[in-house]
Structure formats: structure tokens, C-alpha cells
Amino acid sequence: MTGRAAPPFPSSLGHIALIGNSEPRRCGIATFTTDCRNALKAAFPDLRVDLYAMKGTEADEAYAGDVHLLDDQDLPAYSEAARAIEESGAQAIWLQHEFGIFGGSNGDYVLHLLARTTLPLITTLHTVLEHPDADQRRVMNALLARSSRIMVMAERGRSILSECYGVAPGRISVIPHGVPDRACVDPDTMKPRFGWEKRKIILTFGLLAPDKGIDTMIRAMPAIAARHPDALYVVLGATHPNLLRAEGESYRERLTALARELGVDRQIAFIDRFVARDELLDHLQAADIYVTPYVNPAQITSGTLSYAVGLGKPVVSTPYLHATEILDADHGILVPFRDSEAMAESVSSLLSHTRTRLAYSARAYARGRSMLWSELARSAHALLVAAEEEKPARLLPRPAEIILPPDASAVLRMSDATGMLQHGVFAVPDRSHGYCTDDNARALILMHRLPALDDAVRDHWTSVYAAFLQHAWNPARGRFRNFMTYDRRWCEEEGSEDSCGRALWALGVTAREAPLGKHRDWGLRLFETAACDMALESPRAMAFAMLGAVAVLDAVPHHAMARDLIERSGARLLAILDAVRRPDWAWFEVMLAYDNARLPEALLTAGRRLQNPAFIDTGLATLRWIVDQQTSPSGHFRAIGSESFGRRYKRPLPFDQQPLEAHATLEACLAAFEVAPDRHWVEVGRSCYQWFLGHNDHGTPLATRSDGGCFDGLTPVGVNRNQGAESLLALQLSSCAMIRLSKLAQSMAQEPPAEKLSA
């Protein structure tokens, strides 16, 4: 008798991601996950199932080429998997969860992955703890909250989830562990394959470990052998890898010593290897009785027990949770935990009474028909379809055609007589982090670009931010300091190269754009003083300095120092690019970081000023490449996330996204449009700007229109609602840049002007 899967029903579900372990890794989750994938593909041939498998340190086997492997202890790998799943076009995720297979505290690395996807999630819980510790409960609560549907394999699992975790019963489905579809055969027909003719075979299989209770069954063997001298207890399976690493084969050696001590070593056969599925089923079909003497009452799933029932084996088991359910209504025999006498009596009785044994076999096999892998596949598929169809459509807001009027309110509330503070707690300045040159340099640039600001207010705050840069200059070191505490103490004698480069940039812009001559003169003088002997090696710092030098050359066309800085730094950037780039990596560095688009922007502005085609061509090519890295599959701007920083030659990850990147890319598009007036740069620049207004991965605005504020970024679970200096300045400078880009495009008849939002 064999089961037949019903024909698949129509569904819009065409692609899922399956997360767990995978064969050839030797563990129950690997077997289960692989079987689930095979069953789904057999039942639904048109369904694409991408398998993402954890690869532990012991898993050096050859995996199938279509299995996506994750190092379970490498946190960035989980982010990379989330990005791959999101971009693959998968419509739902099916997760196999067991605390021990994922990295982190109680496996919480998997939460890192799930937080970075937007897809509906079905979770199969292979363990449901009735009494978790605080950290286990933390992980489980987060997992349950993220799951659209939860699958357990026993009714007791449903009860625990409802009673202990407060999960609504309607979200929980009980779907039995899958079993292969094999005939129920007379064991004697299979025994010759293993040399077991004329023996009564009692079988236990699975990875060997103390919780399997094998010693209980060994202690039962003297009584069984006394009544049935032809009985043979077969223990099939390799030692569990974790146990093997911890203590080698000492546990197996203790069991064999116990068998010798009891005088039953000839009645027990240890088969110390991990057998393939078909060979395992052959062994099962050759068994007269299957035993699971497990010692953990809370064990809610046993794949070995399910397989035994599915092949029609009479079972004698201890009453752990899964066994009490699958063997109820006289489908098997339950005996107390660690009770060798009861185990011996039940096994001996079954061996003595053939008719009783065959009746148990028939009832078990009949129950197994409802547990076939094909049935599990259909049930799981139905859950995935329901979750995918119930997922609310998350439509991004229609791309805004507005430009927010630049508004200094939020910037000024973050500023005092010293300068602009670095960080905010929500919208309140956080004095504990003090000030930095980076932010005050950007604030100085903003003061020159705000189109509508009272002259006295502009004069006052320009002087404040300029004074910060003046005080930051350390002539003894020939560098700018960067970080200052709230009580005006410098934290270092010289800041990073990037902060020095930004200071030069702000000084150059001041020399070119400050409305008042006193500020222009000051900016030019300090630029000349600071740039004279400052050697910068960082590509990004060189780009910042080039932007400042171009501004100086715009203001003073024959400025030899500025021209020399531009030529030397530009040539150096080209050389760096030539040394690093590869066919699939057209970038200046082996990794992506922050403010990336400033590098092509610097080449583009320098190329425009010096009429240098090499600078322009390279700037356009590298800007196209970085824009491609920051374009989501649906076409909206996706800032390179901070999780990507430091990852060599790899595609960027989506979180955390910061306003700095949108601002930098927008201004680079403005520079590109000035040298190559292609509508493409207008569209990309607009996409960067719309990121602030809600056209982003979460469909959530970062700009607070009423007060000129801006949140600090997009995290996997939403916006970071703090408002720091960098974010506030990025929004306001982006509004200024978007106004300029829109006017340029309008003047070249590329597009109608965008509507400017009234205050």
C-alpha cells in the first residue's frame, strides 16, 4: 500500500527561501530540511525553493551547488543572506528553527537575518521549551512575533505556544513530521541483506548521544535474551558530532563496556556510521521492533520515531511528548523512563506474540499514511500560500515631485555659541557627545547655500561655525583637530584625514560662496595655510580636499596651490582606481564605506574646472557603478548600509541606511549633470532626494517637514528616530542641491520644474 499526493492546486506562490541545515551535514535538522525541499519540489514542480543552510566548523562536506551556505558564527553572513533572499524575488520564507543550529546567544543571529527581510515567514519549531530561561524566551518571543504562521509537529507544541507564549491558536498548525513512502514488508525478507537471518531484530537509529537512553535498552537485553536467544539489538548511527568533538568515542565505549559487563555483547550490534537514507530505510524494514528509550520527557519531535511509524514498525518507547501523541490509541507501547524491566517485558511480549506484533505494525503503517512527505509538503505549501496572500501590499508612496524649502530651524536648535553638537536624543541635543569638525564644516557650507535666511542670522552662525574650524586648526601638527567635549576640551591633537579634508572643503566653499567678503577672505586665508603642507593619503580625504580646491579655483582662477592640489590628488585617485578595480568592481577601494559618491564627484568637478577628459570620464564611470550599487531591485534609491563597511569586494547590504549617502549621491549627480547634461542624472538625483521623503525600503519618510528635522537613518525595523547633526545637515544640503539640479534641468529644457512645497 502506498500513498499518492493529490495534484497541486493553482497558486500565485512561485518562489520561496528555505532556511535550516542541509545534507550532507549529519544532523536531524539537515535531513529534515533536505527532505522538505525535495518533497516541495516533487509536489510542486514549478515552485522554486532556494535553500540557505548553516555551515558549522565541522561541516566540510561537499554540498550541492544550489545550496546557499552560511557560516553559522559569522554575523555579517546573515545580513548577506537576507540581502540575497530579498533580491532573489522570493515571496516567502520557511524557517526550520532549533536553538543549536544558529550562531549568537541562543541562536539569535537568525533574528538578525529575519529583521532584514520583509517577506512573510513560516517557522517550524523543532523544539518548544515549556520553561525557557530569560534569554531563550527573548529569542523565542522575537521569532514568534516575526512569524506569520508557526508549525509544530505535536499537539503539545500548540498548547505550550498558546499557554506559555501567548500565541493565538489560529497562527499555529500541527503538521506531523514527514515520512518516506515505502511498503510495509515482512522483516524476514530484508534481513539477508545484513546477515541477520534467523534473528529477531530490535532497532534504534540516529546520532548516538546520552539523551537517547541506549543504556536503558542495554540493561533490558539480559531479560530479553533469556526468553529470546535469537534477539539482536542493533544500534545504528554515528556518534553525535558535538559529543564527538567534546569527548571522542568515550560514550560509545561506555555502552560497549556495559554490554560486556552484562554478558549481552553478542546480542548487541553497534553500527558506527551515518547511513544514507535508502540504506537506513532498508535497515528499518529489516527490524521486527523499533525502540526509542529517550530520557527527555519534553522532546516534542523525533524524526526517527516518525520514520519507524511510517514504515509500519511496532514501537516500544518512553513517554516523551512526541511519542505519547504518535503512539496513542494503541499505535505503540509506552514504558516508563529508565525502566529497563518494563522495556524488557514489552519487547519480549511483542517478540513472543506474532499476531499482536503484526497488529501494531498494521496500525502504525496506517497512521503513517497521513504523515508522508507529500502530505507535509502540501500542508506547508498551504501555509506559505496563506501567509503570502495575507501579506498587506506594501506600496511605496508615489515619488514626490516636491522639494522641501531649506529650513535652518533644526540645525540651529542643535547649535550653541561653540558650534553644532554632534548627536540628538530624538530631536533634543545630546551634550554628552560634544562637537566635531566634520559637522561644523558641513554647517558652515549650509550657511552659504540657504536661499532664504536673515542676513544677521546668517552672519552670526557663519561666524560661529567658522570660529570652530579656526580653533580646530592645530598649526603645530599641520592638521585640524576633530572631536571636542561639551566643556570645550579637544579629544586629540589631530583628527582623522577625513575631518581634515572636510575642513578644507568647507574653507574652499566659504572662499567661493560666502555672501560677505570678510568670511570669503577668512576662508581663503585658512585654506592656504592648512593646505600648504597637508599631505592626505585617504582617497576620500583627497576627494574632500579636491572639492575645496575646485571651489577656491572658481573664486580665484589663477590660484596655483589649488590647481596643484587638484591635479596631484586627481592623478592619485586615477592611479588608486587602476590598482584596485576588477571587471566586477569599478571602485577606488576594495570595500565600500561612507560618503562614497564624493570620490566621483571630486573627479567630475575637477574635470569640469580643468577641462580634463580623463577626470570626467572616470568620474562618470565610477558614479554609474556606485549608483548601481545603491539601486534596489524595484528601482528606488537604497543607501549603502553601514553593515557593508569593511566587506571586501562584496555587494552592499541594505542596513543601516544613513542620510549622508543620499546627500552625497545627489550632489554627485548634480556634478555629473553639469558636465554631461543627461536626464539620467536628474532622475537618479531625484531618487536620492525622494529617499528622504519616503520612497525607500520602508516607505517611511525621514524628513520631518514641519521643522526641518531628519531622522538618523533606516534600520531593519524602521527609522532611527534620533536626529543628529549629520542627518539634519544632509537633508538641508540635499534640498539646496535639488533646487539647483531642478533649475539646471529646467534651463536645459530637460523637464518641467518641480513644485516647491510652501512653508
Protein Blocks (a to p, Z undefined) as FASTA:
>chain_A
ZZddddddddfbfbdcddddddfbdcfklmmmmmmmmmmmmmmmmbccdddddddfklmc
ccdfkbccddfklmklmmmmmmmmmmnopabdcddddfklpgceehlmmmmmmmmpcbdc
ddddfbdcfbdcfklmmmmmmmmmmpmbdcdfbfklmmmmmmmnopafklpccddddddd
dddddfklmmmmnopghiacdddedjddfklommmmmmmmmmmmmmmmmbccddeddddf
klmmmnojmlmmmmmmmmmmnopmmmpccddddddfklmmmmmmmpmbdcdfbfbfklmb
dfklmmmmmnopacdddfbfklmmmmgghiaccddehilklmmmmmmmmmmmmmlmmmmm
mmmmmmmmmmgfklmmmmmmmmmmmmmmmpccdddddddfbdcdddfklmmmmpcfkbcc
fbdchjbccfknopafklmmmmmmmmmmmmbdcfklmmmmmmmmmmmmmmmpcfknopac
fbdcfkopafbfbdcfklmmmmmmmmmmmmmmombfklmmmmmmmmmmmmmmmccfbfkl
mmmmmmmmmmmmmmmmmlmklmmmmmmmmmmmmmmmmmmpcfklccfbfbdcehklmmmm
mmmmmmmmnopaklmmmmmmmmmmmmmmmccfkopacdddfklgopahiacdfbdcdfkl
mmmmmmmmmmmmmmmccfklmmmmmmmmmmmnopafkopafbdfknopacfbdcfkbccf
bdcfklmmmmmmmmmmmmmmmmmmmmnopaccdddddZZ
